[in-house]
Amino acid sequence: MNCAETCVNGCILGDQCPHLQHLAEALKFVQETPMETILEVAEEGIRKKFTRPPEDYFSAQEQN
């Protein structure tokens, strides 16, 4: 199942969702990590995305 398409309006599997562990880990990270740190992580991701060579970007898009 492709959650990005199937569960656009929320998870349709509820407690049977195979991604509940990832959700729990993400919630823990957000609750325990200072907002400044989360913003630093996001900024670093954006910086990496815009500084990588164009061919890397296009090959990554083709894989998705």
C-alpha positions in Angstrom: 0.0 0.0 0.0 1.2 3.5 -0.8 0.3 5.5 2.3 1.1 8.8 0.5 -1.8 8.1 -1.9 -4.2 5.9 0.1 -4.1 7.6 3.4 -4.2 11.3 2.2 -7.0 12.1 4.7 -5.6 9.9 7.5 -4.6 6.3 8.0 -7.3 3.9 6.9 -5.8 0.9 8.7 -5.9 2.3 12.2 -4.2 0.0 14.7 -3.2 -2.4 11.8 -1.0 0.3 10.2 2.5 -1.1 9.6 3.9 2.4 10.2 2.7 3.0 13.8 6.3 2.4 15.1 7.5 5.2 12.9 4.7 7.5 14.1 5.6 6.8 17.7 9.3 7.5 17.1 8.4 10.8 15.3 6.1 11.9 18.1 8.7 11.1 20.7 11.3 13.1 18.7 9.0 16.1 18.4 8.1 16.0 22.1 11.6 15.6 23.4 13.6 17.8 20.9 13.8 21.6 21.4 12.2 23.5 18.5 15.6 25.2 17.8 17.1 21.8 17.1 14.2 20.7 14.8 14.7 23.9 12.9 18.4 23.3 12.5 17.8 19.8 11.2 15.3 21.2 8.7 17.6 24.0 7.6 20.4 21.5 7.0 18.1 19.3 4.9 17.2 22.3 2.8 20.8 23.4 2.5 21.8 19.9 1.3 19.0 19.8 -1.2 19.9 23.0 -2.8 23.7 22.5 -2.8 23.8 19.0 -4.4 24.5 18.7 -8.1 21.5 18.8 -10.4 22.0 15.3 -11.7 21.7 14.0 -8.2 18.4 15.8 -7.7 16.9 14.5 -11.0 18.0 10.9 -10.3 16.4 11.1 -6.9 13.1 12.4 -8.4 13.1 9.5 -10.9 13.3 7.0 -8.1 10.2 8.4 -6.4 
